[in-house]
Amino acid sequence: MSEIRRPIEATLVYVKRGTEWLMLHRGGRPGDIHAGKWNGLGGKVDAGESPLECAIRELREESGLEARCLRACGHLTFPVFKDGIDWSVHVFLCDDFEGEPGDCPEGQLEWVPESQLLALNLWEGDRHFLPHVISGRRFHGRFDYRDKKLAFWRLSLEDEGGRYVDLRQETP
């Protein structure tokens, strides 16, 4: 019988303004596993909260922006990412919002030109799914990390008929 583990459910929001993307350079908290990495905004889904509600709340808390609408981009799993815990992450795009970014307790927010996104110090797996956030193609992905290094990944992309195809996987 296989072990049953409950993942932590979380959200990840990428904010787009024209050809720029609001990215978070992590480093605001001691012991942050993401310190030095660039990422979107987001966090853990609270009890009784939907992933969409979480994305709206996290965007407000981390940037001060108010989402007018969000688009679901995909879903990611990170088995045993940190401390033996699985993460289940709902990914959203926000390109319609009100306000200007403020201070973030997680690190420094910065508008980054789209052409420079993949040159940032990202988690290795982000380089596989981020182009699909940019292009608007829905996806499901699994990224296994060991000692902060990508050990395995799988990405499935949605076609025009709503089917997940183009299954790709790799062990680096």
DANOR-V633510 format. One record per residue. N is the residue number from 1. RES is the residue in three letters. OMEGA is omega in whole degrees, 0 to 359 (* if undefined). Layout:
[[N	RES	OMEGA] [N	RES	OMEGA]]
This chain:
[[1	MET	181] [2	SER	179] [3	GLU	177] [4	ILE	178] [5	ARG	176] [6	ARG	178] [7	PRO	169] [8	ILE	179] [9	GLU	184] [10	ALA	177] [11	THR	176] [12	LEU	184] [13	VAL	174] [14	TYR	184] [15	VAL	182] [16	LYS	174] [17	ARG	184] [18	GLY	179] [19	THR	179] [20	GLU	181] [21	TRP	177] [22	LEU	182] [23	MET	180] [24	LEU	175] [25	HIS	188] [26	ARG	177] [27	GLY	185] [28	GLY	184] [29	ARG	177] [30	PRO	178] [31	GLY	181] [32	ASP	179] [33	ILE	181] [34	HIS	184] [35	ALA	180] [36	GLY	180] [37	LYS	173] [38	TRP	183] [39	ASN	169] [40	GLY	180] [41	LEU	177] [42	GLY	181] [43	GLY	185] [44	LYS	174] [45	VAL	178] [46	ASP	177] [47	ALA	178] [48	GLY	183] [49	GLU	175] [50	SER	175] [51	PRO	179] [52	LEU	178] [53	GLU	178] [54	CYS	180] [55	ALA	179] [56	ILE	181] [57	ARG	182] [58	GLU	178] [59	LEU	179] [60	ARG	183] [61	GLU	186] [62	GLU	184] [63	SER	186] [64	GLY	180] [65	LEU	175] [66	GLU	179] [67	ALA	172] [68	ARG	174] [69	CYS	177] [70	LEU	176] [71	ARG	176] [72	ALA	181] [73	CYS	183] [74	GLY	182] [75	HIS	180] [76	LEU	170] [77	THR	178] [78	PHE	180] [79	PRO	179] [80	VAL	184] [81	PHE	181] [82	LYS	177] [83	ASP	177] [84	GLY	183] [85	ILE	174] [86	ASP	176] [87	TRP	176] [88	SER	191] [89	VAL	176] [90	HIS	184] [91	VAL	181] [92	PHE	172] [93	LEU	175] [94	CYS	177] [95	ASP	178] [96	ASP	187] [97	PHE	177] [98	GLU	174] [99	GLY	176] [100	GLU	181] [101	PRO	177] [102	GLY	178] [103	ASP	180] [104	CYS	180] [105	PRO	182] [106	GLU	184] [107	GLY	184] [108	GLN	175] [109	LEU	180] [110	GLU	173] [111	TRP	184] [112	VAL	176] [113	PRO	181] [114	GLU	182] [115	SER	182] [116	GLN	185] [117	LEU	185] [118	LEU	176] [119	ALA	180] [120	LEU	176] [121	ASN	181] [122	LEU	165] [123	TRP	184] [124	GLU	180] [125	GLY	179] [126	ASP	180] [127	ARG	180] [128	HIS	183] [129	PHE	183] [130	LEU	176] [131	PRO	180] [132	HIS	170] [133	VAL	181] [134	ILE	184] [135	SER	180] [136	GLY	179] [137	ARG	182] [138	ARG	186] [139	PHE	167] [140	HIS	182] [141	GLY	174] [142	ARG	181] [143	PHE	180] [144	ASP	178] [145	TYR	172] [146	ARG	182] [147	ASP	178] [148	LYS	178] [149	LYS	180] [150	LEU	182] [151	ALA	181] [152	PHE	173] [153	TRP	175] [154	ARG	180] [155	LEU	177] [156	SER	183] [157	LEU	180] [158	GLU	176] [159	ASP	183] [160	GLU	180] [161	GLY	179] [162	GLY	179] [163	ARG	176] [164	TYR	184] [165	VAL	177] [166	ASP	181] [167	LEU	179] [168	ARG	175] [169	GLN	183] [170	GLU	169] [171	THR	184] [172	PRO	*]]
